[in-house]
C-alpha cells in the first residue's frame, strides 16, 4: 500500500548534454533548452497540484538551477533546498569532457554503453594531468563535503555512486519522508538511476536499460519501508517522453561517416 510520494528529477539539459560530452563533475549551467525544460516541469507539477516541503540537490549548478526554476514556476520559492555532493553525477574519471558519439566510433558502441550504463564497471580514473582535474578539485564547493577533498572519487561505477549516496539517503532524506514531507530530489541521470535501483529493487543487469530524460519528473509511490509499490511514473506527455528517452539512448551511438 502506498504511504509516501517521492519525486526524482534529472536536471534540465546542460550545455555539455547538448554537445554530447561526458560532463560528470565539471560544473555546467543549463542550456536554453534546459532552462525551458525546468520551467515546463515546474508548470506541469503545479498544474497537477503537487506541493513540495523540501528539495535536495547535488553541489553542481545544473542540479541547483533546475530546482530553483521548478520551484519558481510552482510559486514555491520559499521551499528549503539542501545540497550535497553525495547527489552529484557519477564521476566518469578520464572520460570527462569526451564526446560520446566520437568515442563510440573509436571504441565501439558496446564499450561506450558499458562505460555509460553498466552497474559495476568503473572507467579509468581522472589523472592530475587531465584538463579538467584542477577545475574540479580546486573548486571551493568541495571544501564543504563531509569527507576530505583527497577522499572524493576520481572515477565511479554506478555501484559506487549508490555506495556514496545511500548513507545520505538513509541519514538525511529518509527521516524527512517518514515525517510526511513531500520531497523532490533534483539531481542527475546516474544519481537518480542509482536511487531507483535501490527503491525498485532493479537487478544489476536490468539497470543498464533504465533511461531518464532531462527535465521529466518521476513520481515514486513508496510503502512504509520506502520501497516502491508500483512502477515509476514519468509525468507529462508520454509521446514526448518516449522521444526524449530515445534521444538519450542515441547519445552513445557512433555518427555515421558522411
C-alpha positions in Angstrom: 0.0 0.0 0.0 1.3 3.4 -1.0 2.2 5.6 2.0 4.7 8.2 0.7 5.3 10.0 -2.5 8.9 10.9 -3.7 9.8 12.9 -6.8 13.0 12.4 -8.7 14.2 14.8 -11.4 17.2 14.6 -13.7 18.2 18.3 -14.2 17.3 20.1 -17.4 19.6 19.8 -20.4 23.1 21.2 -19.8 25.5 22.7 -22.3 27.5 19.5 -22.5 24.4 17.4 -22.8 23.8 19.3 -26.0 27.3 18.7 -27.1 27.0 15.0 -26.2 30.1 15.2 -23.9 30.7 13.4 -20.6 30.0 16.3 -18.2 30.1 14.5 -14.8 31.7 16.7 -12.1 32.5 19.6 -14.5 30.2 22.4 -13.4 27.9 23.4 -16.3 24.9 25.6 -16.4 21.7 24.7 -18.2 21.4 25.3 -21.9 18.5 27.4 -23.3 16.5 24.1 -23.8 17.4 23.1 -20.3 16.0 26.3 -18.8 12.8 25.7 -20.7 12.6 22.1 -19.5 13.0 23.1 -15.9 10.3 25.8 -16.2 7.9 23.4 -18.0 8.5 20.8 -15.4 7.5 23.3 -12.6 4.4 24.3 -14.5 3.4 20.7 -15.0 3.8 19.9 -11.3 1.8 23.0 -10.4 -1.0 22.1 -12.8 -1.1 18.6 -11.2 -1.5 20.1 -7.8 1.8 18.9 -6.2 3.4 20.8 -3.3 6.9 20.2 -2.0 8.2 20.6 1.6 11.8 20.1 0.9 14.2 19.8 -2.1 17.5 18.0 -2.3 20.1 18.8 -4.9 23.8 18.0 -5.7 26.5 20.6 -5.5 26.5 21.1 -9.3 24.9 24.2 -10.7 22.7 22.5 -13.3 21.0 20.5 -10.5 20.6 23.6 -8.3 19.4 25.8 -11.1 16.8 23.2 -12.1 15.4 23.1 -8.6 15.2 26.9 -8.4 13.4 27.2 -11.8 11.0 24.4 -10.8 10.1 26.0 -7.5 9.7 29.4 -9.1 7.3 28.0 -11.8 5.3 26.4 -8.9 5.2 29.6 -6.8 7.1 27.7 -4.1 10.4 29.6 -4.0 10.4 29.6 -0.2 10.8 25.8 0.0 14.2 24.9 1.5 16.8 23.5 -0.8 19.5 21.3 0.7 22.7 20.5 -1.3 25.1 17.6 -1.0 28.0 16.2 -3.1 26.5 12.7 -2.5 23.8 13.5 -5.1 26.4 14.6 -7.7 26.5 13.0 -11.1 28.6 9.8 -11.5 32.3 10.6 -11.7 33.4 9.5 -15.2 37.1 9.7 -14.5 39.3 10.2 -17.5 36.2 10.1 -19.8 35.2 13.6 -18.6 34.9 16.1 -21.5 35.0 13.4 -24.2 32.3 13.2 -26.9 30.2 10.0 -26.6 29.5 9.6 -30.3 33.2 10.1 -31.2 34.1 7.5 -28.6 31.6 5.1 -30.0 33.2 5.4 -33.4 36.7 4.8 -31.8 35.9 2.1 -29.2 32.6 0.7 -30.4 29.0 1.4 -29.2 29.0 -1.6 -26.9 32.1 -0.4 -25.0 30.6 3.1 -24.6 27.3 1.5 -23.4 29.3 -0.4 -20.8 31.0 2.8 -19.6 27.7 4.7 -19.5 25.2 2.1 -18.3 26.8 -0.9 -16.6 26.4 -1.3 -12.9 29.9 -2.3 -11.7 32.4 -1.2 -14.4 34.5 1.8 -13.3 36.1 4.0 -16.1 39.8 4.8 -15.9 40.4 7.4 -13.1 41.0 11.1 -13.7 44.7 12.0 -13.5 46.2 15.3 -12.3 47.2 15.9 -15.9 43.6 15.8 -17.1 42.4 19.2 -18.5 39.6 19.4 -16.0 41.3 18.0 -12.9 42.1 21.3 -11.3 38.8 22.9 -12.2 37.1 20.1 -10.3 39.4 19.5 -7.3 40.3 23.2 -6.7 36.6 24.2 -6.6 35.7 25.7 -3.2 32.4 23.8 -3.1 34.3 20.6 -2.3 35.7 22.0 0.9 32.2 21.8 2.3 31.9 18.0 1.9 31.6 15.5 4.8 34.8 13.8 3.6 38.3 15.3 3.0 38.8 16.5 -0.6 41.5 13.9 -1.2 39.0 11.1 -0.4 36.5 12.3 -3.1 36.1 9.9 -6.0 38.4 10.0 -9.1 36.1 7.7 -11.1 33.0 5.7 -10.2 30.8 2.8 -11.4 27.1 3.1 -10.8 27.5 0.8 -7.8 30.0 3.3 -6.3 27.5 6.1 -6.9 24.9 4.1 -4.9 27.5 3.3 -2.2 28.2 7.0 -1.6 24.6 8.1 -2.0 22.9 5.5 0.4 24.4 6.9 3.7 23.0 10.3 2.8 19.6 8.8 1.7 19.3 6.9 5.0 20.5 9.6 7.4 19.1 12.7 5.8 16.4 12.1 3.2 14.5 9.1 4.7 13.7 10.8 8.1 12.1 13.8 6.2 10.0 11.4 4.1 9.0 9.5 7.2 7.8 12.7 8.8 5.3 13.0 6.0 7.2 15.6 4.0 6.9 15.6 0.2 10.4 15.6 -1.2 11.9 16.4 -4.6 15.4 15.2 -5.4 16.7 17.4 -8.3 19.9 15.5 -9.3 21.4 13.7 -12.3 20.9 10.8 -14.6 23.1 8.4 -12.7 22.4 9.5 -9.1 18.6 9.2 -9.9 19.2 5.8 -11.6 21.2 4.5 -8.6 18.4 5.6 -6.2 15.8 4.0 -8.5 17.8 0.7 -8.4 17.7 0.7 -4.6 14.0 1.7 -4.3 12.6 -0.5 -7.0 14.9 -3.5 -6.5 16.2 -3.4 -10.1 18.8 -6.0 -10.9 22.4 -5.2 -11.8 21.7 -6.3 -15.4 18.3 -4.5 -15.9 19.5 -1.1 -14.6 21.5 -0.8 -17.8 18.3 -0.3 -19.7 16.8 2.3 -17.4 16.9 5.7 -19.1 15.8 9.0 -17.6 15.4 12.0 -19.9 16.3 15.5 -18.8 13.6 17.7 -17.2 11.0 15.0 -16.8 9.7 14.5 -13.2 9.5 10.9 -11.9 6.9 10.0 -9.3 7.5 7.1 -7.0 4.9 5.7 -4.6 6.6 4.1 -1.6 5.4 1.8 1.2 6.2 2.3 4.9 9.7 0.7 4.3 10.3 3.1 1.4 10.2 0.5 -1.3 8.3 1.2 -4.5 4.8 -0.3 -4.5 4.0 0.4 -8.2 6.1 1.2 -11.3 7.6 4.6 -11.5 5.6 7.2 -13.4 7.3 9.7 -15.8 4.9 12.6 -15.7 3.9 14.6 -18.8 3.2 13.9 -22.5 4.1 10.3 -23.0 4.9 10.6 -26.7 7.4 13.4 -25.9 8.8 11.4 -23.1 9.5 8.4 -25.3 11.2 10.6 -27.9 13.3 12.1 -25.1 14.3 8.7 -23.9 15.4 7.7 -27.4 17.4 10.8 -27.7 19.4 9.9 -24.5 19.9 6.3 -25.7 21.2 7.5 -29.1 23.9 9.6 -27.5 26.2 6.6 -27.2 25.8 5.7 -30.9 28.5 6.4 -33.5 27.7 9.1 -36.0 27.9 7.5 -39.5 30.7 8.9 -41.7 29.4 11.2 -44.5 
